[in-house]
Amino acid sequence: MAAGLKLAERLRSRPEPADEREPPLSGHIVIIGYGLNGLNVAHVLTETRIPHVVMEEDPARAEIARENGSRVVVADAASPEGLEA
């Protein structure tokens, strides 16, 4: 049982693979978290066409960010794996 919980936690902490159709970014802004402040910053950047990526570990919030026009990495920004994404 404990091994199953450890495996589940490890799998949850892996970043979601980037969409292969999106070209790589360089010189872009990274928004950590898509709470109220992240949403507002992403909205302004989207409207002004400034390239950015939202890093959010909650899949539901990540989906909202995608629907609002942001590129998204689903990962925990506090983990080494998330930062490599």
C-alpha positions as CSV (number, residue, x, y, z in Angstrom):
1,M,0.0,0.0,0.0
2,A,2.7,2.5,0.9
3,A,4.6,1.7,-2.3
4,G,1.4,2.5,-4.3
5,L,1.0,5.9,-2.5
6,K,4.7,6.7,-3.2
7,L,4.3,5.8,-6.9
8,A,1.1,7.9,-7.2
9,E,2.8,10.9,-5.6
10,R,5.8,10.5,-7.9
11,L,3.6,10.3,-11.0
12,R,1.6,13.3,-9.9
13,S,4.8,15.4,-9.6
14,R,5.9,14.7,-13.2
15,P,5.4,17.6,-15.5
16,E,3.0,17.2,-18.4
17,P,4.8,16.9,-21.7
18,A,4.8,20.1,-23.8
19,D,2.6,20.1,-26.9
20,E,4.8,19.1,-29.8
21,R,2.9,21.4,-32.2
22,E,4.0,24.6,-30.3
23,P,7.3,26.1,-31.3
24,P,9.8,26.5,-28.5
25,L,9.8,29.9,-26.7
26,S,12.8,32.0,-25.9
27,G,12.8,35.3,-23.9
28,H,9.3,34.7,-22.6
29,I,7.7,35.4,-19.3
30,V,6.9,32.5,-16.9
31,I,3.9,32.8,-14.7
32,I,4.0,30.6,-11.6
33,G,0.5,29.7,-10.6
34,Y,-2.9,30.6,-12.1
35,G,-4.6,32.0,-9.1
36,L,-6.1,35.5,-9.2
37,N,-2.7,37.3,-9.8
38,G,-1.5,34.8,-12.3
39,L,-4.8,35.0,-14.2
40,N,-4.6,38.8,-14.3
41,V,-1.0,38.9,-15.5
42,A,-1.7,36.2,-18.1
43,H,-4.7,38.2,-19.4
44,V,-2.6,41.3,-19.9
45,L,0.2,39.4,-21.6
46,T,-2.2,37.6,-23.9
47,E,-4.0,40.8,-24.8
48,T,-0.7,42.6,-25.6
49,R,0.7,39.5,-27.4
50,I,3.7,39.1,-25.1
51,P,4.9,35.5,-25.1
52,H,4.4,33.7,-21.8
53,V,3.9,30.3,-20.2
54,V,1.8,29.5,-17.2
55,M,3.1,26.8,-14.8
56,E,0.3,25.4,-12.8
57,E,0.1,22.1,-10.9
58,D,-3.7,22.0,-10.7
59,P,-5.0,20.4,-14.0
60,A,-8.3,22.2,-13.7
61,R,-6.7,25.7,-13.4
62,A,-4.2,24.7,-16.1
63,E,-7.2,24.0,-18.5
64,I,-8.7,27.3,-17.7
65,A,-5.4,29.0,-18.5
66,R,-5.3,27.1,-21.9
67,E,-8.9,28.1,-22.6
68,N,-7.9,31.8,-22.0
69,G,-5.1,31.6,-24.5
70,S,-2.0,30.9,-22.5
71,R,0.6,28.2,-23.1
72,V,0.6,25.9,-20.1
73,V,3.0,23.5,-18.4
74,V,1.2,21.3,-15.8
75,A,3.9,20.9,-13.1
76,D,4.9,21.8,-9.6
77,A,7.2,24.8,-9.8
78,A,8.7,23.9,-6.5
79,S,10.1,20.5,-7.8
80,P,13.2,20.0,-9.8
81,E,11.2,18.1,-12.5
82,G,8.8,21.0,-12.8
83,L,11.5,23.5,-13.3
84,E,13.1,21.4,-16.0
85,A,9.8,21.5,-18.0
